[in-house]
Amino acid sequence: MAETRWPPWPKQRDKLYAIEDSIGYGGFFMSLEATQGTIDRAVRTDWWKKRTLVRHVRAGYPGFGMSGGNRADPTHWDILFHAARACERTLWHEMTHPLVASRKGTTEADHEWDHGPNFVGAMLVLYRRFRMSYEAGLLQAKFDEQGVRYVTEDKVRWVIDYPHG
């Protein structure tokens, strides 16, 4: 009989979500304005500008903790939160998406690729960059334990590294 592994899902994305949930949420934002203020401070940094074309990130309700670009204007990005998940962990996860290349597709393979080793490595960098170093350490230890793949900071391919055309 085959050995049953726990958790039973083999997908990188599912492992990533489960591990993120296991470390807690960080601080919760008391309002949409507070969330937007944190976003704006991050997007205005030179560090951000060197990694993506996105210059405007807008937070809004309702949502499930999802983000999406604007195909008509690559400088804009939207993050939709469910009010109960308006926390630092969800924010930094979603803020990673506009920093790394994404397929922006709807298939399972697209979603898996969008949460692959490059995304996870970039997310760890983002956590450390924006005052969540302790949580980054917890995540990295659990990623190692559960076999979640990630690249090191020097190997992250930021979206700005890809040719635009």
Secondary structure in CASP SS format (residue, H / E / C, confidence):
PFRMAT SS
TARGET T0000
AUTHOR 0000-0000-0000
METHOD secondary structure of the structure
MODEL  1
M C 1.00
A C 1.00
E C 1.00
T C 1.00
R C 1.00
W C 1.00
P C 1.00
P C 1.00
W C 1.00
P C 1.00
K C 1.00
Q H 1.00
R H 1.00
D H 1.00
K H 1.00
L H 1.00
Y H 1.00
A H 1.00
I H 1.00
E H 1.00
D H 1.00
S H 1.00
I C 1.00
G C 1.00
Y C 1.00
G C 1.00
G C 1.00
F E 1.00
F C 1.00
M C 1.00
S C 1.00
L H 1.00
E H 1.00
A H 1.00
T H 1.00
Q H 1.00
G H 1.00
T H 1.00
I H 1.00
D H 1.00
R H 1.00
A H 1.00
V H 1.00
R C 1.00
T C 1.00
D H 1.00
W H 1.00
W H 1.00
K H 1.00
K C 1.00
R C 1.00
T C 1.00
L C 1.00
V C 1.00
R C 1.00
H E 1.00
V E 1.00
R E 1.00
A E 1.00
G E 1.00
Y C 1.00
P C 1.00
G C 1.00
F C 1.00
G C 1.00
M E 1.00
S E 1.00
G E 1.00
G E 1.00
N C 1.00
R C 1.00
A C 1.00
D C 1.00
P C 1.00
T C 1.00
H E 1.00
W E 1.00
D E 1.00
I E 1.00
L E 1.00
F C 1.00
H C 1.00
A H 1.00
A H 1.00
R H 1.00
A C 1.00
C E 1.00
E H 1.00
R H 1.00
T H 1.00
L H 1.00
W H 1.00
H H 1.00
E H 1.00
M H 1.00
T H 1.00
H H 1.00
P H 1.00
L H 1.00
V E 1.00
A C 1.00
S C 1.00
R C 1.00
K C 1.00
G C 1.00
T C 1.00
T C 1.00
E H 1.00
A H 1.00
D H 1.00
H H 1.00
E H 1.00
W H 1.00
D H 1.00
H C 1.00
G C 1.00
P H 1.00
N H 1.00
F H 1.00
V H 1.00
G H 1.00
A H 1.00
M H 1.00
L H 1.00
V H 1.00
L H 1.00
Y H 1.00
R H 1.00
R H 1.00
F C 1.00
R C 1.00
M C 1.00
S H 1.00
Y H 1.00
E H 1.00
A H 1.00
G H 1.00
L H 1.00
L H 1.00
Q H 1.00
A H 1.00
K H 1.00
F H 1.00
D H 1.00
E H 1.00
Q H 1.00
G C 1.00
V C 1.00
R C 1.00
Y C 1.00
V C 1.00
T C 1.00
E H 1.00
D H 1.00
K H 1.00
V C 1.00
R C 1.00
W E 1.00
V H 1.00
I H 1.00
D H 1.00
Y C 1.00
P C 1.00
H C 1.00
G C 1.00
END
